[in-house]
Amino acid sequence: MLICCCALHCEAKPLIDHYRLQKLHAEHPFDVYRQQNIAVVVSGIGALNMAAATAWAAAFFEPARACWINLGVAGHQSLAVGELVVASQISQAGDNHSIYPVPLPKLRLALKPVISHAQPQSSYHDDALCDMEAYAFIHSASRFAPLELCHSLKIISDNAQHKPHRDKAAISQLIHARIDAIAGFAAQLMDLALQHARQKLPAEQLQRFLALAHFTQTQQIQLKKLLLGLRQHDYSLDQSLQSIDRMVDSRQILRQLEQQLHRQSEQL
């Protein structure tokens, strides 16, 4: 199943039209549109709304083989308005922690870092995109699915020559113009989700990593997802274990594995 989270209805509309989604009329905290194995959730603006909508969607749909996309607009210093970008690194302004989505194999779209802010921005960060929801989305979605199955796609809506605006029709048109590329990315991601569902990690391999530190239940789920991702990218788990065998902090181990998975995916 594909679950797309958008902050605004005008960002979601091209997806709704392309997939011919129908609104669920039962009372829900968020607007939801669905057709078979594709759903779109409209969260509202801001990190708190996006985090809440993503967590709610995971509980509502309870998808066994879900993949996740955050689709919306963002600003950049120099990229052309209308360009489609895949987030390669997502961070929150003022926080040193970053999350590194794993690029899809043979990806032909631009990859750029994204920095999420609490307020709309009219100034830009060198080569990074500026938005408000990507970090909240990826932080929440990656709790429910492997990081390889969680992505943020951004359409450039403003830059140094074109200032931010709130023209909803124009935003929808920007996304509609790239809907074929977005749908192609989504199809590839859904295929990857099916591959993940067929994979299993031997219990003895998982235990070797669990023995290194104390992992909470949530961290154990994250650990298993990262190890499955490394295996899928033909990375030796023995080699991975050697690189972290002196680490005793579970968060440090998870960050190291996340970085290994990101580097390995870039080499393919």
MIZAMI-523834 format. One line per 3 residues: their letters; for each residue x, y, z of C-alpha. Coordinates in steps of 0.2 Angstrom, whole numbers. Layout:
A) X,Y,Z ~ ...;
REM end
This chain:
MLI) 0,0,0 ~ 6,18,-4 ~ 2,31,9;
CCC) 5,49,4 ~ 5,63,16 ~ 2,81,10;
ALH) 1,97,21 ~ -11,106,9 ~ -26,100,-1;
CEA) -19,109,-16 ~ -3,98,-15 ~ -14,83,-14;
KPL) -26,87,-28 ~ -15,81,-42 ~ -13,64,-34;
IDH) -31,63,-30 ~ -35,67,-49 ~ -22,55,-56;
YRL) -26,40,-45 ~ -45,44,-45 ~ -46,44,-27;
QKL) -62,45,-17 ~ -64,55,-1 ~ -68,44,14;
HAE) -84,53,21 ~ -83,45,39 ~ -78,57,52;
HPF) -59,57,53 ~ -47,70,61 ~ -39,72,43;
DVY) -46,72,26 ~ -42,55,18 ~ -44,50,0;
RQQ) -42,32,-5 ~ -44,20,-20 ~ -38,1,-17;
NIA) -20,1,-12 ~ -17,20,-13 ~ -22,33,0;
VVV) -18,52,2 ~ -19,60,19 ~ -20,79,21;
SGI) -12,85,37 ~ -13,104,38 ~ 2,115,38;
GAL) 16,112,51 ~ 27,99,59 ~ 15,94,73;
NMA) 0,92,60 ~ 11,81,49 ~ 18,70,63;
AAT) 0,68,70 ~ -7,64,52 ~ 7,51,48;
AWA) 5,42,65 ~ -14,42,63 ~ -13,35,46;
AAF) -1,21,52 ~ -14,16,65 ~ -29,18,54;
FEP) -23,8,39 ~ -12,-4,48 ~ -3,-8,32;
ARA) 8,-24,32 ~ 18,-19,17 ~ 16,0,16;
CWI) 27,13,8 ~ 26,32,12 ~ 28,48,2;
NLG) 27,66,8 ~ 23,77,-7 ~ 23,95,-6;
VAG) 32,111,-12 ~ 48,119,-5 ~ 60,133,-8;
HQS) 78,133,-15 ~ 91,147,-18 ~ 93,143,-37;
LAV) 83,128,-43 ~ 70,132,-56 ~ 52,133,-50;
GEL) 43,117,-55 ~ 58,106,-53 ~ 55,89,-44;
VVA) 67,84,-30 ~ 69,69,-19 ~ 76,73,-2;
SQI) 93,65,1 ~ 95,71,19 ~ 82,79,30;
SQA) 85,89,46 ~ 76,101,57 ~ 82,119,58;
GDN) 92,121,74 ~ 95,102,76 ~ 111,93,71;
HSI) 102,77,69 ~ 98,72,51 ~ 89,57,43;
YPV) 95,50,27 ~ 82,42,16 ~ 89,28,5;
PLP) 88,33,-14 ~ 79,21,-25 ~ 90,11,-37;
KLR) 92,19,-54 ~ 84,35,-48 ~ 84,48,-61;
LAL) 78,63,-51 ~ 88,76,-42 ~ 93,73,-25;
KPV) 95,87,-12 ~ 95,90,7 ~ 80,97,15;
ISH) 79,108,30 ~ 62,109,39 ~ 58,126,48;
AQP) 44,131,60 ~ 39,146,49 ~ 39,149,31;
QSS) 56,155,24 ~ 60,169,12 ~ 79,166,14;
YHD) 88,150,9 ~ 102,138,15 ~ 115,136,1;
DAL) 110,120,-8 ~ 96,114,4 ~ 78,115,1;
CDM) 67,124,14 ~ 50,117,19 ~ 40,114,35;
EAY) 35,96,36 ~ 48,84,29 ~ 57,81,45;
AFI) 41,78,55 ~ 35,66,41 ~ 51,56,39;
HSA) 54,55,58 ~ 36,48,61 ~ 35,37,45;
SRF) 51,28,48 ~ 44,22,65 ~ 32,11,55;
APL) 41,6,39 ~ 59,3,34 ~ 68,19,30;
ELC) 70,14,11 ~ 51,14,10 ~ 49,32,17;
HSL) 53,47,5 ~ 49,65,3 ~ 47,73,-14;
KII) 47,91,-16 ~ 42,103,-30 ~ 51,119,-31;
SDN) 39,133,-28 ~ 50,148,-25 ~ 68,154,-26;
AQH) 79,169,-25 ~ 70,176,-41 ~ 52,170,-36;
KPH) 46,174,-19 ~ 35,162,-9 ~ 16,163,-12;
RDK) 0,156,-7 ~ -8,153,-24 ~ -16,136,-22;
AAI) -21,134,-40 ~ -3,138,-45 ~ 4,125,-32;
SQL) -8,112,-39 ~ -2,116,-57 ~ 16,114,-52;
IHA) 14,97,-45 ~ 2,92,-59 ~ 15,95,-72;
RID) 27,82,-64 ~ 13,69,-60 ~ 20,56,-72;
AIA) 37,57,-64 ~ 29,56,-46 ~ 18,41,-51;
GFA) 34,32,-58 ~ 43,35,-42 ~ 28,29,-32;
AQL) 27,13,-43 ~ 45,9,-40 ~ 43,12,-22;
MDL) 28,0,-21 ~ 38,-14,-30 ~ 51,-11,-17;
ALQ) 39,-13,-3 ~ 33,-30,-10 ~ 51,-36,-10;
HAR) 53,-31,8 ~ 38,-40,13 ~ 46,-56,6;
QKL) 62,-54,16 ~ 66,-62,33 ~ 80,-59,44;
PAE) 87,-75,53 ~ 85,-73,72 ~ 103,-78,76;
QLQ) 109,-63,65 ~ 97,-51,74 ~ 103,-57,91;
RFL) 121,-54,88 ~ 117,-35,86 ~ 104,-35,100;
ALA) 118,-41,112 ~ 128,-26,109 ~ 117,-14,119;
HFT) 100,-11,127 ~ 87,-8,113 ~ 70,-2,117;
QTQ) 56,-11,108 ~ 55,3,95 ~ 73,3,93;
QIQ) 73,-16,90 ~ 60,-13,76 ~ 72,0,68;
LKK) 87,-11,70 ~ 78,-25,61 ~ 73,-13,47;
LLL) 90,-7,45 ~ 98,-24,44 ~ 85,-30,31;
GLR) 89,-14,21 ~ 108,-18,22 ~ 105,-36,16;
QHD) 95,-30,2 ~ 109,-19,-4 ~ 121,-34,-3;
YSL) 130,-27,12 ~ 139,-40,23 ~ 131,-40,40;
DQS) 147,-47,47 ~ 156,-32,41 ~ 143,-21,48;
LQS) 144,-30,65 ~ 163,-27,65 ~ 161,-8,63;
IDR) 150,-6,78 ~ 157,-20,90 ~ 164,-7,102;
MVD) 148,4,103 ~ 138,2,118 ~ 125,15,115;
SRQ) 109,9,105 ~ 106,26,97 ~ 124,27,91;
ILR) 123,10,83 ~ 107,14,74 ~ 114,30,67;
QLE) 130,21,61 ~ 119,7,53 ~ 108,21,45;
QQL) 124,29,38 ~ 130,13,31 ~ 114,9,22;
HRQ) 114,27,15 ~ 132,25,8 ~ 129,8,1;
SEQ) 113,14,-8 ~ 123,28,-16 ~ 135,16,-23;
L) 122,6,-33;
REM end
